[in-house]
Amino acid sequence: MNARRFLTSEEGSVSIFIAVLGFAFILAAGLAIDGGRKLGGLSEARELADNAARACAQGVDQAIYRDTGTPTLDPTNATNRADSYLNATGNTGTVTISDTTCTVTVTLSIPTRFLPGPFAVSATESADAVSGTESATP
């Protein structure tokens, strides 16, 4: 084989193009699939944190409420309620309580299929202890 012909030959160039194109398609699929899994995990973390915060906000100190009519959270009862909800779902989180507000942060580890991972997603939600009924306005 002639050296000049060897250096200017285009044999195999289509194979390299197909390999690069295949890698790009796999990367795009990974972004779509694993990105969707991450968004789903974020939605799940928000739901868990929101429900745990609502459970926590039901931990009102009954004695203070009877005396004053003001709902004040019992820190131990409220934290136990949030932790019980999270444990029932197989998750954990951090609970912060201030007077009538309960804040819950949940962090989930989302496994990946194509991209390096896992992804860590977290959500923080709050709920207030209130007396009476309240309605959400649309």
N, C-alpha and C positions, 0 to 999 in steps of 0.2 A: 504494500500500500504506500502510496506517495505521501510524504510528510505534509506537503502543502494541502493536499486533498483532506487529510485527517484534521488539520486545524480549521479548515473552513467548512467542514461537513456539518449538516444540520440533522443528522440522524440522532434520534432520541430526544429531540427538543419537544416533541409533542408529549412524550412521556413525562418530562419535567413539568410541562404546563398542566397536564392532567393531575399530577401529584399535588401541585400547588393549589389547583382548583378544588380538589378533593379535601385538602386540609382546610381551605376557606369554608367549604360547605359544612364540615364537621364543627368548626368553630362557630359558625352562624347557628347551627342546630343547638349547640351547647349554650349559647347566649339565650336563645329562645326558651329552651326547656328549663335550664337552671335559673334563668331570670324569672320565669313564671313560677317556679318553685319558691324562689325567694319572696316574691310578691304574695304568694299564698301563705307563706310562713309569717309574713308581717301582718297579714289580715288575721291569722290565727292568734298571734301574740296580742294584738289589739283587743280581740274578743275575750281572750282569757283575762287580760288585765282589767278590762271594763267589768266583766262579771265578778271578778274577785273584789274589785273596789266596791261594787254594789253590795256584795255579801258583807264586806267589812263595815260599810256604813250602817248596817243593821245592828251593829254591836253597841247599842246605846246603853249608857249607864242608867238603869231603871230608877234608882233612888234619886238621882239628880233630876231626872225628867219629871218624876212625880212631885218633887218639891218646887221646882222652878218652871216647869213646862217648856224648858229649853232642851232640845236633844244635844247631849254631850256624849262623845264616844268614850267607852270604857276601853282603854288601850289594849288590855289583855284579851278581852272578849272579841274586840274588833279584829285584832291580829289573828287570833285563833280561827275566826270565821273565814278570813281571806286565805289563810294557810290551809284550812280544811278543804276549801273549794279547789285550790290549786293542787293539793295532794290527790284529791278525787280524780282530777284530770291527768295525773301523772306528771305534773310540772311543779316548778318552784318559782318564787319571786321575792321581791323585797317590798315590805309594807312600811309606809310612813304615815303617822297619824298626828294631826294637829287639831285640837278642839273638836270641830265638827266635820273635818275633811279627812278623808282616807285616800292615800295615793299608793297605787300598786304598780311596780315595774316588773315585767316578765321578759326574760331573754330566752330565745329558743335557738337551737342549733339545727340548721337545715342541711341535710346531706345533699351532695351534688352528684350528677351523673357524668357530666363531661368536663366541667371546669374544676380547677383545684378548689378544694373546700375543706370542710363545710362552711356555710355562711352562718354568721351570728346575727340574728335580728332581735330587736327589743322594742317594747312599747310601754308607755306609761299612761295610765288613766286615773282619774280621780272621781270620787263620789262624795256628796255631802249628806250628812244625816239631817233630815228635815222632819217636821211634824205635820200631820195633816196630809192632804193629797195635793199633788202638783201635777199640772198637765203641761206637756211640751207644746209650744206653739209652732206651727209649721212655718 
